[in-house]
Every structure is written in structure tokens, then in C-alpha cells.
């Protein structure tokens, strides 16, 4: 009996030790992409996707280590297994699904075309971020484009005249519209619902860890049910993401 | 077994063979199977209900609650749309108006807004209304009035969406509650059924097994070979019926054995010709009476009787007549002596008597009465003639003596009676010495 208790205690201690020693998940996030992922005035990485990541990791009972990467590299590094998953809003395209595991959609998005008055798509240089579906769309349409590394560079490009238009995802477009620096430019907006630019937004997961995908999907359901998702939504987006 | 015995048995089980009987094992197996079948069916029904509850809970968890939350988010976006429209109409500068209008357009174009035809149509109508006034033109009173109507519709639709979520949750909960209630009733019914089955089982067990076994126990306890056949019920259980039949056969065997035993006993103790006790049995009875008299200090007398000239009867009329004479004398003795007196055929035409609680004088009177009755009613031969026969009787006081000595004294007295001319009774004197040799 005593021997059995010792064995059970030892096994429990080993289990707890293993649990405690479980390494933190490496999570790829964007930076300079407000309001989804950015560094605030206090130098802290935050934003809708960053806070969602923390909420998901808390729901899964794991520690997460956010590591900023550029949008262009997100799919590559996740597909290569360098990261466990990416807390980056990616439209679920066939090309991406072929390389990484895509979580269940956690909201849906459209794209917004910003341009100086009188400018038509294709006629001027359009600012887009490398790796995004908007960049792919612009290139596919044969439009002149200015490829940037982050959404934060779009304002600068527009202000400096390097680009006369920009094609951005919905949430980023809302932040850009509210940026007082671009108001003097008098940009007009066009909402694009083309299937290539709109649809389900998912998280990407290391293709070698399907069990993590299942846990992530379950965590998404949980934080949507218990209100954490909506509270984070209210902090960064002026309407409900659905 | 006699017919009377059968009648006294009342409900005689063997007479009820027309009744169909059931092996107890089969009955219990059938009852158990039926009970198990019903119980399993009810458990299956309960499992179905439980599955229904589980399904409802799963649907609530996976579909209804998320759907309800999405409805609330949609309602929240409708409210944001209404507030955005308000800001569009009340904006004091073009930048603010454009910002607000942008948000309105985003909301109107949001995929979530298109999920419900009502929200899609209303959002599109709101967008068209807000975009229509050209920039710079002041908002007219008619515009504000129209907006009030649109704003009210947005509020109402937002309320409807919120309520719909609650209604769907409520409907699911009602369904689950109904399923739980149904399960409760089924469980209650199951319990009642189990109770009924248990009661029936105990009733059958008591009525058809325990009570018959108790009756069998009572019958076996009081089973008497000399008594009537015990009353047994007609048990429907085959095994019980078999035991009852065995008891009937056993009782019949006991009675046959008792009859045989009585016959053997009679043969062993009775003289076959006269029906009186034979010599051995008489000596046994006499010894008991002597012992009793000695124990209680009571008087007792023994006697020996011998028919006079009996050899001549045999020689003259034959042994058949001699036997008839002996039988007639035996009958006379049985009729004359008292019930407490003992008599036996001592040998040939010689008979022995023992008179308990009787003094020699009293015995002498009894013997005299016997002699007189024999003289008054001589044996009647088969041909109708009368054969006069006399008897000589010797008596001896056996009080305080042993049987052998007393019989020897009586024998001496008998010889004295014979020697004195026969047809008389002689009481041995108290001080008589040993019988002299003839």
C-alpha cells in the first residue's frame, strides 16, 4: 500500500513537473499593424490579435511567446514549423490551406480601397503589404503597386506621395480612416467584396500539430462564449467583428 | 388406500391431473425474462431521453449559444450603425461626417450584416439614406424625420435580434426541460413497474412455492399411517405437485406397512383357532399384570381351565367338532370374563387366566359363572345338535408370588378339580406344597 502511494505520488510529481516544464508556444504576430497588432506608447506589444492570442493561450492553459514577424513571412515560418501558430488575421485561401493548418474562422472581413479623389484603381501606385491577399490581388489585376512590410508604413507612403492609393483589410482600414494625418489628403473609400479580398479570417497553425489546431478551435469557441472575445473587440474595434 | 381415505383427503391432488402444471424453473425464467425485457426496454427509453437531453445540451453549447451571441453582436452592430448615422447627420465638419459615413458603410458591408435579410436590407437602406445628401448641404427637417423613422427601425430590429437569441435559447431549454420531465415520468413509471414486478414475484413465490411448502411441511409433520390421507391442495407448480403426489404414495405405503405389521402382530400373539392370546403372548401379558400387582400391592389371581373329556370329543366326533368346541368355549370365555381379565389358550384344550385386582374368592366366583354358563349353553354343533361339555378350573392366589409358581399352584388345583370328578372349580390352598407327581 505504501509502495503504491509512493509510486502514485512520484508519477504525479513527474506529471506536474512535465506540465510545469512545458515550453511556451511560439506565436508569430505582426507589429506596426494597428489596431490588430502594434506596439503601444508604453512599448508593449498589443492589439486585437495580440490580446486574442493571450486569451486563447489562457483558455488552452499554456504559455505563449509572441514573436513579431512580417506579414510576408507568416505563412512561411508557420509552415516551416518555426512557430506553433500565428496570431495574424489571414483570409482562408486555398494556397494558404495547402501549406498550413487554418483554424476555424474567428471573424470575417472585407477590403477597402483608399484613393485620392478622381483616382481609379490601376492607374496609380497602390500601397499594399507584402504577403497579404490585397497585394496578391493588386498584382493579379496588373495594377501598379507599392509593396510595404507593414500596414504602419501605408500612412507614410500616402503622406509622402509614394502611393496615391492603398488597399487594406477592413480593421486596418478603419484605423487608417481615423488617422487624422491622412484627413488632409481627402481620400475616398471604396468597399470591395470580391471573394479574393473578403471572407473568413483564420489563424494559421503549424501543419505538424493538428492537436494544437483542435485545442485552438476549442479555445476560440470558449473565448467567444465567455465574452473575452467581445471585450477585446471593444478595446480595439469600434464595432463587433463577426 | 381406501375410497374413504380418498374422500377424506378433500382436494385430492391426484384427482386434479387435468390442471396444467408449470415447472417452477420455467415460471421463474419466464417471469425473469419478461421483467428483464420490460426493464431493458424502459432503460432504452430512458437512454433515448437522456440522449435527447445530451443532444439539446450539445446543441445549446455548440450552436444555440454561439448563434445567440452572434445575434447580440449583430444587434450591437445595428446600434453602432444607428449611432454612426446619427453622427453623420449631426457632424459639424466634413471630416467627421466622412469618418462617420465610412463606419456606416463598413458596417453595412460587413459580412455579418448580410446574414439576415432584414439587417441586410435595413443596413443598405440606411447607407443609401445617409449617402444621399450631398456633402455641404444642410440636413433638412424632412431628413431628420426620415432618419428618426430609420433609427427607430434600427432599434427595433436590434431588439428583435437580441430577443430572438433569447427565444432560441429558451426554446432549447424548454425542449430540454420537457425531455427531463419525460425522463422523470419514465423513471417513476419504471420504479412503479419494478415494484409491481417485485410484488408479483413475491406473491407468486409465496402463493405457489412457499405456502405449498409450508403445507407440505405440516403434512409431513403430522403424517400418520393410521390416520386419513392428509389434505393437499392442487399446486400448479409441477415440482410441488410431484412432491404432493409422492406424499400421497408415501402415505399409502405407510398404511400398507401398518396393515401388514398389524397382521403379523396378530399372528404372533393370537391363537389361530380360538382368537385368544397364544401361550407366549398370554405369559407376557400375565407377567406385566403380575409386575403391576406387585408394584402396587394389589391382589391378583391366576387360573387354568381344561375341558373335560375333550379327547373323547375328538375321538368320537372328529377334530372339526373338537375345534368347534374350542372356538365356542373361547367365545364364551370372552363374553363372560371382564375386560380387564386376561385369557389365553395354554395348550390343547387347556386355557389360562389371570384376574388383576381380583382376590381368589372373587376369581372363584368368576370361574364358577363361566362353568355355569358353559353348562347352560353347551356348544351347538353344525348339525344342530348340542354337545354338552364341562370344564374343570384350578385357581391360585398369585398375590406376592411369581407367575410360574402361581401357575403351578393353579395346575395343582386343576388336577384336584379333575380328580374330584371334574366340572368344578378348585382354589389352591395358600399353604399347598409342591404339586405331587401324578
Boltz contact constraints between the chains, C-beta under 6 A:
constraints:
  - contact:
      token1: [A, 108]
      token2: [B, 111]
      max_distance: 6.0
  - contact:
      token1: [A, 110]
      token2: [B, 109]
      max_distance: 6.0
  - contact:
      token1: [A, 177]
      token2: [B, 102]
      max_distance: 6.0
  - contact:
      token1: [A, 183]
      token2: [B, 95]
      max_distance: 6.0
  - contact:
      token1: [A, 189]
      token2: [B, 102]
      max_distance: 6.0
  - contact:
      token1: [A, 191]
      token2: [B, 105]
      max_distance: 6.0
  - contact:
      token1: [A, 191]
      token2: [B, 109]
      max_distance: 6.0
  - contact:
      token1: [A, 225]
      token2: [B, 65]
      max_distance: 6.0
  - contact:
      token1: [A, 239]
      token2: [B, 77]
      max_distance: 6.0
  - contact:
      token1: [A, 239]
      token2: [B, 80]
      max_distance: 6.0
  - contact:
      token1: [A, 239]
      token2: [B, 107]
      max_distance: 6.0
  - contact:
      token1: [A, 240]
      token2: [B, 73]
      max_distance: 6.0
  - contact:
      token1: [A, 240]
      token2: [B, 76]
      max_distance: 6.0
  - contact:
      token1: [A, 240]
      token2: [B, 77]
      max_distance: 6.0
  - contact:
      token1: [A, 242]
      token2: [B, 73]
      max_distance: 6.0
  - contact:
      token1: [A, 242]
      token2: [B, 112]
      max_distance: 6.0
